[in-house]
Amino acid sequence: MDRKPIDEYFMDIAKLIATRSTCMRRQVGSVIVKDKHILSTGYNGSPKGLPHCIDVGCLRDKLNIPSGTRLDECMANHSEANAIIQAGIHGASTFGATLYCTHQPCSICAKMIINAGIVQVVFNEGYPDERTKSLFHQAGVKL
């Protein structure tokens, strides 16, 4: 019997989580893992109780904002932020954990990942924010 490699296993879970995304531009999923156990998950979408972009339209599209720029002009939280928040809500320490994400984190999420004590990030697709890799390199976060 062939077992799926552990990175592929958790990346497949991140891809499944991304299917819950309510973003019209990019569906992103994240899984925070420590000692081969899932601590929390997150997908990109509006904060609890607020309207979803799939229901009211994308503010970034309406303002013609290119991907990877002016990240504050968005209703949604990124999947990485939501996974970190969920870990905090449920009392799971992310210190020393690995984050699996369908896409490279943006620089805002990179700073949260660093402060959350996450030591490794595994991602599948790129994202147009060059500062992320520099932040991770400086902080010693393995990619």
RAJORA-V936039 format. One record per residue. N is the residue number from 1. RES is the residue in one small letter. SS is DSSP state (H for helix, E for strand, C for the rest). PHI is phi in radians with two decimals (none if undefined). NEAR is the number of other ideal C-beta (glycine too) atoms within 8 Angstrom. Layout:
{{N RES SS PHI NEAR} {N RES SS PHI NEAR}}
This chain:
{{1 m C none 2} {2 d C -1.57 3} {3 r C -1.70 4} {4 k C -1.18 7} {5 p C -1.03 6} {6 i H -1.03 7} {7 d H -1.12 8} {8 e H -1.16 8} {9 y H -1.02 9} {10 f H -1.24 14} {11 m H -1.17 12} {12 d H -1.07 9} {13 i H -1.16 13} {14 a H -1.04 16} {15 k H -1.12 11} {16 l H -1.15 8} {17 i H -1.09 14} {18 a H -1.06 13} {19 t C -1.20 9} {20 r C -1.55 8} {21 s C -1.00 13} {22 t C -1.95 12} {23 c C -1.45 13} {24 m C -1.46 7} {25 r C -1.65 7} {26 r C -2.70 8} {27 q C -1.65 10} {28 v C -2.20 14} {29 g E -2.25 19} {30 s E -2.36 17} {31 v E -2.34 15} {32 i E -1.76 18} {33 v E -2.22 13} {34 k E -2.41 11} {35 d C 0.92 4} {36 k C 1.14 4} {37 h E -2.17 6} {38 i E -1.29 9} {39 l E -1.59 11} {40 s E -2.87 13} {41 t E -2.37 13} {42 g E -2.82 17} {43 y E -2.33 16} {44 n C -1.41 14} {45 g E -3.13 12} {46 s E -1.14 10} {47 p C -1.04 6} {48 k C -0.89 3} {49 g C 1.47 3} {50 l C -1.74 7} {51 p C -1.13 7} {52 h C -1.52 9} {53 c H -1.02 15} {54 i H -1.13 6} {55 d H -1.70 6} {56 v H -2.07 5} {57 g C 1.70 7} {58 c C -1.64 9} {59 l H -1.07 10} {60 r H -1.13 10} {61 d H -1.15 10} {62 k H -1.08 7} {63 l C -1.62 7} {64 n C 0.98 5} {65 i C -1.61 8} {66 p C -1.16 6} {67 s C -0.99 7} {68 g C 1.46 8} {69 t C -2.13 7} {70 r C 0.76 6} {71 l C -1.10 8} {72 d C -1.27 4} {73 e C -1.55 8} {74 c C -2.70 7} {75 m C -1.35 8} {76 a E -1.49 10} {77 n E -1.55 11} {78 h C -1.32 13} {79 s H -1.06 17} {80 e H -1.12 14} {81 a H -1.10 12} {82 n H -1.11 14} {83 a H -1.16 15} {84 i H -1.13 15} {85 i H -1.07 10} {86 q H -1.09 11} {87 a H -1.06 14} {88 g H -1.13 8} {89 i H -1.03 6} {90 h C -1.69 7} {91 g C 1.23 5} {92 a C -1.73 10} {93 s C -1.25 10} {94 t C -1.61 14} {95 f C -1.08 6} {96 g C 1.46 7} {97 a C -1.52 15} {98 t E -2.00 12} {99 l E -1.89 16} {100 y E -1.76 14} {101 c E -2.44 17} {102 t E -1.15 14} {103 h E -2.33 11} {104 q C -1.00 11} {105 p C -1.11 15} {106 c C -1.35 12} {107 s H -1.18 10} {108 i H -1.16 9} {109 c H -1.16 12} {110 a H -1.01 14} {111 k H -1.14 9} {112 m H -1.16 11} {113 i H -1.06 15} {114 i H -1.05 11} {115 n H -1.20 6} {116 a C -1.37 11} {117 g C 1.39 9} {118 i C -1.27 13} {119 v C -1.82 9} {120 q E -2.57 10} {121 v E -2.21 13} {122 v E -2.00 11} {123 f E -2.32 12} {124 n E -1.75 8} {125 e E -2.13 7} {126 g C -1.28 6} {127 y C -2.59 11} {128 p C -1.35 8} {129 d C -2.44 9} {130 e C -1.19 6} {131 r H -1.18 8} {132 t H -0.96 14} {133 k H -1.09 9} {134 s H -1.13 8} {135 l H -1.07 13} {136 f H -1.11 14} {137 h H -1.05 8} {138 q H -1.09 6} {139 a H -1.54 7} {140 g C 1.36 6} {141 v C -1.45 14} {142 k E -1.36 7} {143 l C -1.90 8}}
